[in-house]
Amino acid sequence: MKDNDKFGFKKVDCKINSKEGDNMTTVSMPAVEDVEYSTTEYIKGMQAYVKQLSSMPKDKLRKHSKRSLVESGIIDENGNFTEQYRYSDINYKGDNE
């Protein structure tokens, strides 16, 4: 077995009881330290992103936000919720009427 998986995490083997009883299944999973490091890096990245957004002028921020929502498939180019988020429009209007 390699020391690292395709994501670069160190592999740690743990034994899990299978339904057959005495048979054990080996599952490889990343070490806790690697998961914590990845989580910390993700949080730092999100904090930098929020700081960048906070420093944008409001008109540029609106354009950026709309583009992100369109690219994510949440709204269409006209600003309407897409089919899968249609219920959000109903909830949003209900809260603000």
Sequence and secondary structure as in RCSB ss.txt:
>XXXX:A:sequence
MKDNDKFGFKKVDCKINSKEGDNMTTVSMPAVEDVEYSTTEYIKGMQAYVKQLSSMPKDKLRKHSKRSLVESGII
DENGNFTEQYRYSDINYKGDNE
>XXXX:A:secstr
  SB TTS BEEEEEEE TTSS EEEEEEE HHHHHHHHHHHHHHHHHHHHHHHHS HHHHHHHHHHHHHHTTSB
 TTS B GGGHHHHHHHHHHH 
